[in-house]
Amino acid sequence: MFEIILLLVIASITGGIGRSLTGFKKGGCIISIVVGFIGAYIGTILARQFNFPDLWTVNIRGIDYPIIWSIIGAVVFTAILSLIVPKKN
């Protein structure tokens, strides 16, 4: 149970950093967690595709969570998301 909570906290922090770097303000903590997990997925795919090394990973019971690639993936995801989501006037 502690590992799941720790992964959620890490995902919310990396998602929040990625959202703040792109200026995406919609949503709250749950959106940051989702963006963090999607960012980890996108960032890992990008790192493997271009043969980049894993930078600063956290290992929790055999699950590697790449911090830097999660932030980069969250930035990419929120940049795409901000282009799709309509802006309020």
N, C-alpha and C positions, 0 to 999 in steps of 0.2 A: 504494500500500500504506500509506503514511504517513497518508493521509487517512482510510482505514478505521479504522486504529488510533486516530486522533484522535477520530473520531466515537464509537467504542466507549468511549473514556475520558470524553468529555463525557456520553454517555448513562449511564454508570455513576455519575458524580458527581450528575447531576440525578435519576436514579432513587434513589440513596442518600439524597439530601436529602429527596425526596418520601416515601420509606419512613420516614425518621426523624421527619418531621413528623407522620405518622399513627400512629407506634408499631408498624408492621408489622415483625416481627422474623424471619419465616420466610425461608429462602433465604440465598444469599450474593451473590457478585459477579455471577454470571450472571443472577440474578433482578433485581439492580439495573440491569443493562444492558437487560434486556427491559422492565422497568418504565419506564426512561428513554425508550426508543423509543416505547412505547405512550403514555407521558405526553406526548411531543412531538406525537404524532398527535392525541390527545384535546385537548390544550391549543391546538393550531393550529385544530382544528375549532371549539372554543369561541370563540377570538379572532375568527375569521372570521364566525361566526354572529352575534356581538354587535357586530361592526365595531370591535373594539379594536385599537389599534396594536401593531405588533411591538415588543416590548421586549427589548433586548439580544440580538441575534442574532449567531451566528457563521457566517460564510460560508466553506465549504470546497469549492473547485472548483465553484462555482455552486449548491451545496446550502446553503440557509439552515437553520440549526438554532436555533430559538428557545429560549433558555435559560430565561427566566422562565416562558413558557407550558409548557415541558416540566416544570418543577417543579410548576406548578399542575395540569397534567394528571396527573402522577405521584401527587400528593396525592389527586386525585379517584379515580384508578384503584385506588390502594391502600386508600382508604377503602371503596370498593365491594368490593374483594377481601377485606378483613378481615371484612366482613359475611358473605361467602359461605363462606370457609374455616373449617372447624370448629376450635374451640379445644381444646388438650390440657388435661386435668384434672390 
